Amino acid sequence: MKKLQILGTGCPKCKKLTELTEEAAKSLGIEYQLEKVEDIKQIISFGVMMTPALVVDGEVKVSGRVPSVDEIKKLIA
């Protein structure tokens, strides 16, 4: 099971990244657990300075922008 985390304080871009990540994971048909991380100290602990960010299995894949569904699929596959 993939552990997907969205790092962000709940801004519109963070919400969009959450939606697109769910769409990508569902279209790939993978088992996943999606967690939203909104605590700024936790976000900084990942070394992320710009949100939103996508973390897959503990590794930061994208930070500071919202990638396309196709790009997210590649990142989580």
C-alpha positions in Angstrom: 0.0 0.0 0.0 1.3 3.4 -1.0 1.4 6.1 1.6 0.5 9.4 0.0 0.8 12.7 1.9 -0.2 16.2 0.9 1.8 18.8 2.7 0.0 22.2 2.9 -1.9 24.5 5.1 -5.3 24.0 3.3 -4.8 26.6 0.5 -6.7 26.2 -2.8 -3.6 24.7 -4.4 -3.3 22.2 -1.6 -6.9 21.1 -2.1 -6.4 20.8 -5.8 -3.3 18.7 -5.3 -5.3 16.4 -3.0 -8.1 16.0 -5.6 -5.6 15.3 -8.4 -3.6 12.8 -6.3 -6.8 10.9 -5.4 -7.8 10.9 -9.1 -4.4 9.6 -10.2 -4.3 6.9 -7.5 -7.8 5.7 -8.3 -7.1 5.6 -12.1 -4.0 3.5 -11.4 -6.1 1.1 -9.3 -3.5 1.1 -6.5 -4.1 0.7 -2.8 -3.2 3.9 -1.0 -3.6 5.8 2.2 -3.9 9.6 1.8 -3.0 11.8 4.6 -3.1 15.6 4.7 -0.3 17.2 6.7 -1.2 20.8 7.7 1.1 21.3 10.7 3.8 23.7 9.7 6.4 22.0 11.9 5.7 18.6 10.3 5.9 20.2 6.8 9.3 21.7 7.6 10.5 18.4 9.0 10.2 17.1 5.4 12.5 19.9 4.3 9.7 21.5 2.3 9.7 25.3 2.2 7.0 25.8 -0.5 3.6 24.2 -0.4 1.8 22.3 -1.7 4.0 19.2 -1.7 3.4 15.6 -2.5 5.1 12.9 -0.5 5.1 9.3 -1.6 6.2 6.6 0.9 8.1 9.3 2.9 9.9 10.8 -0.1 9.1 14.3 -1.3 8.3 14.1 -5.0 6.9 17.6 -5.8 7.0 20.9 -3.9 5.7 24.4 -4.6 3.4 23.5 -7.5 0.5 21.4 -8.6 1.5 18.8 -11.2 -0.9 17.3 -13.7 -2.7 14.0 -13.1 -0.4 12.2 -15.6 2.7 13.5 -13.8 1.3 12.4 -10.4 0.6 8.9 -11.9 4.3 8.6 -12.8 5.3 9.8 -9.3 3.2 7.3 -7.4 3.3 4.3 -9.8 
